[in-house]
Amino acid sequence: MEGDPFSGLGNGAQIDGRVLQTFQKSFAQVQNLLDQNRVLINEINQNHESKIPDNLSRNVGLIRELNNNIKRVVDLYADLSGNFSKIMDASSEDNSSGSRTGHKRIRPA
């Protein structure tokens, strides 16, 4: 697939369609949260610049929401990283179980 960010993974490893859908869904969730954060940050800045007490009080809730979104983004990236590592490990094992061409797999001590 042209423009597919996963097309070159694992030196030609085949990516299961479900795995690709999971990655795409996770990246879409991350992007959605980042877009929400942009809106929150703009509103927080406007409230801060206004110096109106009600707006400044509202910032407390907005900042909490922003922090929760950031935590969710971190969790999503952690999940993506773990899933990606599993895929690459499986791909590496598939490649190493095939024909061996004198390459040695070095394992940490």
Secondary structure, DSSP 8 states (H G I E B T S, - for coil): -TT-TTTTGGGT----HHHHHHHHHHHHHHHHHHHHHHHHHHHHHHHHHH--HHHHHHHHHHHHHHHHHHHHHHHHHHHHHHHHHHHHHHHHHHHHHS---S-------
